[in-house]
């Protein structure tokens, strides 16, 4: 049977240890934001939240958003939060490139106010040769130091995984540090739930 004194001591120890348990994650996040503030990074961003019950209609023109899986209200809000986080933290944004799918273009526009479609960021689930070629283009760009701020690349889960070997969630940011000649290091990731 525990005494009152033992219970108080246990509660006190838990209170002391809880901040320590969360400190490394917070420090890592702040280190990533500091890295982004310095510019010269590449941000791979998977489009924000979508309704997985919707399906892209095969063969539909990319300009027809009604025949694609689109952002949900939460996805649109997450996209705006990404942009607000970048602005609030003084993160410089250079070029913003995106897959031509509406969910990616909308994520980029809502977050950063501008976007350039880039075919290499579109997924090709049925043609592995095409996907490999697009992945090589992304690697080549991501391995070179961007100018004028950080380079933002908005894409889908599959191309991001092919390029980096990392699977990220909708609305998650994967930060790459270019090393030149198509080589980069993965600096870290920022999930949407950790945005301010």
C-alpha positions, 0 to 999 in steps of 0.5 A: 500500500502506497503512502501519501508521501510516496504518491506526492513524490511520484506525482512530483517526479512525473511533473519533472520528467514530462517537459524533458520527454517533449523537449527533444521534439520541440528542439528538433522542430525549432532547428528545422525552422531555423534551417528554413529561415536561412534559405537554400533548402528544398521542401517536399510537401505532400498535398494537404488533406483530401477525401480518400473516398474520391477517386481520380477519373482515369483519362480526365483532363488535369484542368477538370477538378470535378473529376479528381480527388480534391482538398477537404475543408481541413486540407484547405485550412492546413494549406493556409496554416503552412503559409502562415507558419512560413510567414510568421517564422520569416522563412523565405520562399523562392520558386513554388513548383507543383504537380498539375493535379488540383489538390497539389495546385490548390495546396500551393496557392493557399499556402504560398499564393503562387505556383508553377506546374511541373510535370515531374512532380506528377505521379505515374502509378502505372508506368514505372519507367516514367516515374523513374524518369520523373524521380531523376528530374526531381533528384537533380533539382533537389540536389542543387542549391536553390536561389532566392529562398527555399524551393517548394515542391508540392507533390504526391505520396508516391513520387516523394517516396520514390525520390527519398525513400520516405513516406509522408502524410498529407500536408507533411513537409520533408526538408532536404538540404542540397549537396550538389549534383543531385545529392541531398540530405534529409534534414527532417520532417514537419507534420501538419499537426505540429504547425502553429 
